[in-house]
């Protein structure tokens, strides 16, 4: 007896609509790789930087539009989320998130150290490793002290596009005695502002403002409603951008494939280093973190991880966890149905301080360079690397290749010069995309885990609500997406 197959048009339409965006996004990545390889080998002479810029132009426009949403999303999300919760619940959610971030970052560093010591990718010498770029003269205490400085920006408008950094000025050779450079601690000091968004400063201000509004009750409600409306409007714009993301990702990936200098770099000693980092990233992202999620929530993570696919791909294409924030929100709230009071609280903070991929990479990179230089590390030095890599990852900005700046701190612990960082720059651009993807994955699992642990408190808050604080709806972005399909 033959089984009759249902051809209900509505069911078919619903199935296509449910899977259309993931299909288009994967097609964008695949198409970008194919287009990039075709263009790369379509002629013998290398492509110029201007030609590569032309190929990636549409992707650049998409990336700029996505980054334009970072500030309104971070500030409005944190203020509205914290302002909508009572202080007791805010403390509990914040404490759970911080504990998760610290635990996973330490686990990532330990995993990286175990892998690099076991695989020993730096066996040999630096012969054949092409140095690239140059390192900036920095002093580790300055890097550490710049973190709190950026948490307290003197000008919030300036924090939207500049980050403070301390610079040490190398003495002129003419002023030296016996042509001997004094120690870095004796060099002149000056303050500069780099052209990079001070996410930490904006997060700290939004957190304090949200806490202040939560204590004002009715007097703070008008301003709180403003930030809630701004947050909802930002998510509507995000929903529109999501549907053009496959096109932007296609051209970003194509330009990336053309720009790649030499595939043979991956076959030598740097290839071993590259493979070690990628192996560690995937073990941490797809084994360690899902296991933690399963243990604490008693739920299998497969559907949760699959629903975050759009965020992973965007993170890989943009190499920016901050730039991926709008997409992360959309995936968590509309696909995984995480309460927006949790996502808007946990994710902006996570994008600032939770850098599992960066922590693992910096630990592996420092020990790899020491192995290449033939330096035997003591247990104490390895422990120092783990602590410094954790601190460096927390201080790394959510922008492309920010880990290279904080990498100097880790090298300093081993007694290696900052110039040795140039040994790994040749493959850092690609590793940066993998570690950003895992940074976003770690933030997402953290939001899901904190939500599951906070469900009872959130439900109690809904029951006790007297009308002054309404439970934010998760349907705003979904309605916009549905209307865009019509």
N, C-alpha and C positions, 0 to 999 in steps of 0.2 A: 504494500500500500504506500503510495507516494505521499510525501509530506508537502503540504501546500505552503509556499513561501509568501509571507505577507509583504505587499508592496504599498503599504500605506504611505502616501506622499508626505504627510505630516511627520511620520516617524523617520522617513529618510531625510527630510529637511532638518529635523532636530539633530539627527546623528551627524550630518555634514556640518551644521553650525557648531556643534560641540567640539569637533575635531579640526575645524578649518584652520584656526590660527596656529596650532602646533604643526600642522602639515605645511602651511605656508612658511613658517619660521625655519623648519628643518630644510625645506626646499631653498630658502634664501641662503643658508649656510653652505649647502651642497653646491648651489649655483655659483656662489662666490668663489669657492675653491676651484671649481671647473673653469670659470671665467678667468680667474687670476692665473692659473697654470697655462691656459691657452694664450693669454696676452703675454705672459712671461717668456714663453718659448716660440712666439710668433715671429721673432726676429733675433738676429745674433747679437747686436749691440744692446747694452743694458738700457733700461728705462731711466729717464732723467727724473729728478725729484718733482719737477713741474708736471710731467706726464702722469706720474703716480698721483699727484694732487688732483689732477683732472678726473682720474678714475674713481678716486675716493670722495669726490665732491658731494655727491648726493648723500653718501653715508655721513659725511661731516655735518651736513645740514640737519640730518636726523639726530645726530649726537648733540648738536648745539641746542636743538629744541628740547631734548630730554634733560640736559643739564640746566636749562632755564627753569625747570620745575623744582630743582633741588632745594633752593632757599624757601620758597613758599610752602613746600611740602614738609620740610624738616621743622620749621618754626611753628607752622599752624598745627601739624600733627602732634608734636610734643605738648604744646600749650593746651590744645583741646583735650588730649588724652589725660594728662595729669590733672587739668582743671576739672574734669568730669568725675574724677575719683576722689574718695576721701583720703586723707593723709595716711591712715593705717594701711589701706589697700595699696596705695602708691608705694609705700615703704616695702611691703611684702613682694610686690611685683618687681620693683627695682632690685631688691636683695636677691631674689631668685635669678633674675637676669644676670646680675654681676657674678654670682656664684657660677652660673653656667659658663659665662664668658671666660672667667679665670681658669676654670677646670679644663675646658676644651683647648684653650691656648697652651696651657702647660702640657696636656696630652699630645698636642701637635708637635711641640718642641722636643719632647722625649722621644716620640716616634721618629722624628727627623734625625736625631742624634743616633738612635739605634741603627737606622738604615745606613747612614753615611759611615758609621764605624764598621758595620758588617760588610757592606758592599765595597768600601774603600775606593771610591771613584777617582781620587786624586793620586793614586799610585803612579809614580813616575816623576816627571818634572813638567815645567811649564813650556818645554820645547814644543813648538807646533801650535800652541794656543795663542791666537791673535788677540792682542790687547786692543781695546776700543774705548774711545771717549777719554775723559780726564776726571780726576777726583778733586773735590773742593776741600781746602784746608779747613778742618773743623776741630773742635775740642769737645770731647765727650761730655764733660760737665755742662757745657753750654747747651748741648742738645737736650740733656735731661731737664735743665732749668727752663728751656723754651716751651716745654709741654705745659706747665702751670701758667706760664705767661700767656699762652694762646687760649687757655681756659678763661682768662679774664681780659678780653680785648678792651682797650680804652675807647674804641670807637666802633660801634656796632655796624655802621654803614661801611667802614673800611674792612671789617671782618668778612663782609660779603664777597670781597674779591682779593684780599691780601692777607698773608700770614706772616707773623713776626719771626725773624730768625736772627741769631747772634753770629756775627762774622768776626774772625780774627784776622788781623792784617799782618802779612808776612813782612818782616823788616827789609829795608833796602840793603842790598849788598854793600853799598858804599858806606853805610853806617855801622857795619859789623866790625868787631875786633877779631883779627886773625881769621877773617872769613868764616867764622863759626856761628851757626844759627843758635840763638837762645832757645830754651824750651818753650813749647806752645803756651804755657801758663804765663809767660812774660810778654807775649805779643800784644799789640794794641787791640782793643775791643771796640766794635761799633755795631749798632743795631740797623737792620735793614728789613724791608717788607717785600716778600716774594709774591709774585702774581699767582696766588693759589688761594682758593676759598678757605677761610678759617672755620671749618666745620665744628671743631671742638668749642670754639667761642660761641657760636650760634646755638649749639646744643645746650651749653651751660646756661645761657641767658634764657632760652625757651623753657628749660626745666624749672628755673627759679621763678619765672613769670607764671608758669602753670601752677606751681605750689602756692604762689601768692593769691591767684584767682580762686583756688580751691578753699582758701580761708575767708574769702570775702562774701561767700554765699550769694545773696540776691544782688549785692552791689557789684559783684564781678561778672554777673550773668551777661550783660550786654557785650562786654569785650570778649567773653568766652564764646558767645554765639557768633561773633565776627570771625574768630579763628576757626570755629567749626565749619562755617560757610566757606571760608577760604580753603580749608582742607578738602571739603566736598568738591568745590569747583576745580581744584588742582587734580583730583582723581578723575573728573569728567574729561579734562584735557588729556590726562594720561591714557584714558580709554580710547580716545581718538588716535593718539600717537601709536598705541599698541598695534593698530591695524595697518600702519605703514611701516612698522618695524622690519618686516621681512625684506622690503626693498632697501632700506638703509643698511641692514646687516649684510645683504648681498654685496653692496659696493664697498663696505668697510673690510669685509673678508677678502674681496678681490684685490684691493689695494695692498692689504697685508701680505698676500701671497707674492705679489710683484716685488714688494719692497724687501722681502727676505733675501739676505745677501748671498748665502751659499748653503745649500743643503748638506754639503760634505762636512760642515761644522758639527752636525749631529752624529757623525760616525766615529769621531775620535774621542779624546779624553773628555771634552765638554759634553759629548753625547752620553757618557756614563754619568756625569753630574746631572745632566738634564733628565735622564731616565730615573735617577735616584729621587730627585725632587718630585717628578710626576707620579712615581710609584707611591711615595709618601702621601702626596696630596689625595690620591684616589683611595688609599687605604683609610686615611682619616675621614674623608668625605663620605665614602660609601660603605664603610664598615663600622668605624668607631662612633661617628655621630648617630647613624641610624640605630646602633645598639643602645646608645644612651637614651635615645628617644623611646625605644621599645621598653627598656627597663623601667623608666619613670612614668610612662603613660599607659603601659600595657596594651599598646596598639602597634600593629605592623606599619612600618613607615612607607611602604611601596607606593601607595596611592598619593600620599602626601608629597613624596619626592617627585613623582611623575607630574603632579599639578604645578610644580615649580619650574618646569622645563623652560618656559619662556624667560624666566629670570636668569637661569644659568646661561642660556645662549646670549642674552643681552650683556651679561657680565663678561663673557668671553670676548664678545665683539668690541665692547667699549673699554675693557680693562679698567673700569672704575666702579667700585661698589657704591659710591655716592651717586654716580650717574644712573645706576640701575635701581635706585630707591623707588621711583614711581612704578616700575614694573613689578618689583618685589611686593609692594603694597597690594597691587591689583591681584597678583596670584594668590597671596595669602588670604585676602578678604573675600574674593569672589569665587575662587576655586576650592580653597581649603576651609573657608567659612570660619576663619579665626576672628574673634571679637576685635573690632577696630580699636577699642580702648587699649588693648594689649599691643597690637601691631604698631600703632602710632606712638606708643611709649617705648617699646623694646627695639624696634628696627632702626630708628635714627641713632640711638645710642650704640647699637651693635655695629652699624656702618662706620662709626667713629672709633670704637675701641676694640671690637672683636675681629681680629685679623689672624685666623688660624693658619691660613695658607701662607701668609707673610711670615709668621713666626717660624713655621716649619722650614721655609725656604732660607731664612737668615741663619738658622742653626746649621743647616746642611752646607750653605755657602761658606760660612766661616771655617768649618772643619775641613771642607774640600780644599780651600785655599791653603790651609795649614799643611794638609797632606801633600799638595803640590810643591810647597816650599820645603818639605822634608822636616817639618817641626812636629815633634812628639808631644802631644798634649797630656797634661796630668789630669787626674780626676777633678781636682779643684778648678782647673781651667775649663773643663767640660761643664761643670756645674755653673761656673761664672757665665759661660756662653748661654746656657739655658735660661738663666735669670735675665741676662741682658737682652736676649732675643725676645723674651716675653715682654719686657718693658719697651723695646723698640717697636714691636708689632702694635702695641697699644698706642704708641705715639705716631705711627705711620698714617698719613692722610689717605682718604679714600679716592685717590687720583692715580693715573697711570704712573708706574715705576716709582712710587713714593718710597718703596722699601729700600731703594738704592741709597737714599739719604740717611736713613737710620741704620743702614748696614755698617756705616763707619763706626758706630758705637760698638758693634759686635766684634769687628776686626780689632779695635783698640784693646779689647779684653785679652785677645790672644797675643797682642804685641805686634800685630801686622800693620804696615802702613796703609793709609786710605787708598793709595795708588793701586794696591793689589785688587781692588774692586773691579778694575778694568779687565781682569782676567775672565770675568763671567758676564760682562755686558753683552757679548755677542749673542747670547741666547736668552738674555733677561727679558727682552720684549715679548717673547712667546711664553716664557714661564710666568710672566706677570699676568697673562690672561688666564692661565690655569689656576693660579693662586687666588685671583679675584673671584673666579667662579666658586671656589671652595669657601672663600670669605662670605659670599652671598648665601651659599648653602648653609653654612654654620649659623648665620643670622636667622635664616628662615626656620631651621629646626629649633633654634632657641625660642623663637616666638611661639611655635606650636607647642613646645614643651611647657613654657611658662603659662600659656593659655590653659592647657589641660590641668596644671597644678593649681590654677587660680579660679577654676570654674565655680566652685562653691561660693567663694567670696563675691564673684561677679553676679551670680544668681541672687545672693542675699542682698547685694546692693540694689538690684532691680526690684526686689520685693519691698525693700525699705524706702524706695524712691518716693518722695512726696511731691514731685512735680518741679522741684527746683533744678534737678539734674535729670535729663532724659537720656535713656540709653541710645547712643548713636546708632543709626541704621547702617547695615552693611549693603544696602541695596542701591545706593546712589550710583556707584561705578557700574554695577551690573545693568541698571536701567539704561545707562548711556551706551554701554556696549550693545545691548539688545536693539536699541533704537538705531544704532549705526549700521546694523545688519539689514534693516528693512529696505 
